[in-house]
Amino acid sequence: MDHPTVEMIIFLVSIGFVASFVDSVVGGGGLISVPALLSTGLPPAVALGTNKLGGTISSLTSSISFLLSGKMDVRLVLKWFPLSLIGSVAGAYTVRLIPPDFLKPLVVALLIAVALYTLFGKKRAAPRGVPRLTNKIVVAGGLVALAFGYYDGFFGPGTGSFLLFAFLLLGFDFVMAAGNAKALNLASNVGSLVTFALMGNVNLYYGIPMGLAMVAGALIGSRVAIRKGAAYVKPLFIVVTTVLIGKQLWDLLH
């Protein structure tokens, strides 16, 4: 493993904090941390695996914060957690078999759908935070958890935003949706991290400093989101989603 310089550690710590702060609230932190790791010269598979180390630490920290604040539907998370984990293991293993480029057009389409729904979706009464769930919704959500778990293991960036969007469609308010999304994101991060580690695609010298910075970013980000509520989360969600769309469109066009 290559040892990072002091300048590189400072860079990774700074990027890790920012990425985790954003990711703890609305997801999409991987679109900050993965390019940063790639810029250090790490091979793509190692960059993805190393990012999962920091992502796992970050999502664990923010998940605990949301759980302790009561902003997480535990009954639902327990149903979907295993599916997200299983999907991520399969996705991470696929990295060594298939290049992830074919997923980019799908990512752009999903992000555009998120932005359009959030900006122009039909106005509704404020949700209670914990909607009534039917068996059909539970099954459909399980399939979503499995699919996004696979995507997170295979590529990753934007997973938190997609999960947040799914919970918004179920009727959760923004803060509760963010808490549920972080729990499922934790499952997919754990599954993919273990898989990448077993394949030798995790650089601890790069991942640990970034991961420690992500703890601070996740703590501050989740606490600010919980205190400020939807008035803070929704605008940030729109901004991040717009940035994700621009980033993916730029990659496709260039």
C-alpha positions in Angstrom: 0.0 0.0 0.0 1.2 3.5 -0.8 1.7 5.9 2.2 0.1 9.3 1.7 2.1 12.5 2.2 1.1 15.1 4.9 -0.4 17.2 2.1 -2.4 14.3 0.9 -3.7 13.5 4.4 -4.9 17.1 4.8 -6.6 16.9 1.4 -8.3 13.6 2.3 -9.4 14.9 5.7 -10.9 18.1 4.3 -12.7 16.3 1.5 -13.9 13.6 3.9 -15.5 16.1 6.2 -17.3 17.9 3.4 -18.5 14.7 1.8 -19.8 13.3 5.0 -21.6 16.4 6.0 -23.5 16.5 2.8 -24.0 12.7 2.8 -25.4 12.6 6.3 -28.3 14.8 5.3 -29.1 14.2 1.6 -26.7 11.6 0.3 -24.4 12.0 -2.7 -21.2 12.4 -0.7 -19.6 9.7 -2.8 -19.6 12.1 -5.7 -17.2 14.2 -3.7 -15.0 11.5 -2.1 -14.7 9.1 -5.0 -13.2 11.6 -7.4 -10.9 12.8 -4.7 -9.6 9.3 -4.1 -9.2 8.8 -7.9 -7.2 12.0 -8.1 -4.6 10.6 -5.7 -3.7 7.9 -8.3 -5.6 5.0 -6.7 -6.9 2.4 -9.2 -10.7 2.7 -9.7 -11.5 -0.5 -7.8 -9.3 0.5 -4.9 -10.8 4.0 -4.9 -14.3 2.6 -4.6 -13.3 0.1 -1.9 -11.4 2.8 0.1 -14.4 5.1 -0.2 -16.6 2.4 1.4 -14.4 2.4 4.5 -15.1 6.1 5.1 -18.7 5.7 3.9 -19.3 2.9 6.4 -17.9 5.0 9.3 -19.9 8.0 8.2 -23.2 6.2 7.7 -22.9 4.4 11.1 -22.3 7.7 12.9 -25.2 9.5 11.2 -27.5 6.5 11.6 -26.9 6.4 15.3 -27.6 10.2 15.5 -30.9 9.8 13.7 -31.9 6.7 15.7 -31.2 8.4 19.1 -33.2 11.4 18.0 -36.2 9.3 17.1 -36.0 10.2 13.4 -35.9 6.7 12.0 -38.6 4.1 11.4 -36.9 1.1 13.0 -39.7 -1.4 12.1 -39.3 -0.6 8.4 -35.5 -0.4 8.4 -35.3 -3.9 10.0 -37.3 -5.3 7.1 -35.2 -3.8 4.4 -31.7 -3.8 6.0 -30.7 -7.4 5.0 -31.8 -6.9 1.4 -29.7 -3.7 1.1 -26.7 -5.6 2.5 -27.2 -8.6 0.2 -27.5 -6.4 -2.9 -24.3 -4.5 -2.0 -22.3 -7.7 -1.7 -23.4 -8.8 -5.2 -22.7 -5.3 -6.6 -19.2 -5.1 -5.1 -18.3 -8.5 -6.5 -19.5 -7.4 -10.0 -16.9 -4.6 -10.0 -14.2 -7.1 -10.8 -16.3 -8.5 -13.7 -18.0 -5.5 -15.4 -17.0 -1.8 -15.8 -19.6 0.5 -14.3 -19.9 2.9 -17.2 -23.2 1.6 -18.4 -24.9 2.7 -15.2 -24.2 6.4 -15.9 -27.2 7.1 -18.1 -29.5 5.4 -15.6 -28.0 7.6 -12.8 -28.7 10.7 -14.8 -32.3 9.7 -15.4 -32.9 8.9 -11.7 -31.4 12.1 -10.5 -33.5 14.2 -13.0 -36.6 12.4 -11.7 -35.6 13.3 -8.1 -35.1 16.9 -8.9 -38.4 17.2 -10.9 -40.4 15.5 -8.2 -38.9 17.7 -5.4 -39.3 20.9 -7.3 -42.6 20.4 -9.0 -44.3 17.5 -7.0 -47.8 18.0 -6.0 -48.2 20.0 -2.8 -49.5 17.8 0.1 -50.4 18.3 3.7 -47.4 17.9 6.0 -46.9 14.1 6.5 -47.0 12.7 10.0 -43.5 11.3 9.7 -44.5 7.6 9.9 -47.0 6.7 7.2 -49.2 3.6 7.2 -47.4 0.9 5.2 -49.3 -1.8 3.3 -47.8 -5.2 2.3 -47.4 -4.0 -1.3 -45.4 -1.0 -0.2 -43.2 -3.2 2.0 -42.5 -5.6 -0.8 -41.9 -2.8 -3.4 -39.6 -1.1 -0.9 -37.7 -4.3 -0.4 -37.0 -4.6 -4.1 -35.8 -0.9 -4.1 -33.5 -1.7 -1.2 -32.1 -4.7 -3.0 -31.6 -2.7 -6.2 -30.0 0.4 -4.7 -27.9 -1.9 -2.4 -26.5 -3.5 -5.6 -25.9 -0.1 -7.2 -24.1 1.1 -4.0 -21.8 -1.9 -4.0 -21.2 -1.6 -7.8 -20.6 2.1 -8.0 -22.2 4.1 -5.1 -22.4 7.8 -5.5 -26.0 9.1 -5.3 -27.3 6.1 -3.4 -28.3 8.1 -0.4 -30.3 10.5 -2.6 -32.1 7.7 -4.3 -33.0 6.1 -1.0 -34.2 9.5 0.3 -36.4 9.9 -2.7 -37.9 6.5 -2.2 -38.8 7.3 1.4 -40.3 10.6 0.4 -42.6 8.7 -2.1 -43.7 6.6 0.8 -44.9 9.7 2.7 -42.1 10.3 5.2 -41.1 13.8 6.0 -37.6 14.9 4.9 -35.8 14.4 8.2 -37.4 10.9 8.8 -36.7 10.0 5.2 -33.1 11.0 5.7 -32.8 8.8 8.8 -34.3 5.8 7.1 -32.1 6.3 4.1 -28.9 6.4 6.2 -29.8 3.1 7.9 -30.1 1.3 4.5 -27.1 3.1 3.2 -25.2 1.7 6.3 -26.2 -1.8 5.3 -25.0 -1.4 1.7 -21.8 0.2 2.9 -21.0 -2.7 5.3 -21.7 -5.4 2.7 -19.7 -3.8 0.0 -16.8 -2.8 2.3 -16.4 -6.4 3.5 -16.5 -7.6 -0.1 -13.9 -5.1 -1.4 -11.7 -5.8 1.6 -11.7 -9.6 0.8 -10.7 -8.7 -2.8 -7.8 -6.5 -1.5 -9.3 -3.3 -2.8 -9.2 -1.2 0.4 -6.3 1.2 1.1 -6.2 1.7 4.9 -3.6 4.5 4.8 -5.9 6.6 2.7 -9.2 5.4 4.0 -8.6 5.8 7.8 -7.8 9.5 7.8 -10.7 10.2 5.5 -13.0 8.0 7.6 -12.1 9.8 10.9 -12.9 13.1 9.3 -16.2 11.7 8.0 -17.2 10.9 11.6 -17.0 14.6 12.4 -18.9 15.6 9.2 -21.6 13.0 9.9 -22.1 14.1 13.5 -22.4 17.8 12.6 -24.4 17.2 9.4 -27.0 14.9 11.0 -27.4 17.2 14.1 -27.9 20.3 12.0 -30.5 18.4 9.9 -32.4 17.2 13.0 -32.5 20.6 14.6 -33.3 22.6 11.4 -35.9 20.2 10.1 -37.3 20.1 6.5 -36.7 23.9 6.1 -33.0 23.2 6.1 -32.9 19.7 4.5 -35.1 20.3 1.5 -33.2 23.2 0.0 -29.9 21.4 0.5 -31.4 18.3 -1.1 -32.4 20.3 -4.2 -28.9 21.9 -4.4 -27.1 18.6 -4.1 -29.3 16.8 -6.5 -28.8 19.6 -9.1 -25.0 19.3 -8.6 -25.2 15.5 -9.1 -27.1 15.9 -12.4 -24.6 18.4 -13.6 -21.7 16.2 -12.7 -23.2 13.1 -14.4 -24.2 15.1 -17.5 -20.7 16.5 -17.8 -19.2 13.0 -17.5 -21.5 11.7 -20.2 -20.8 14.6 -22.6 -17.0 14.4 -22.1 
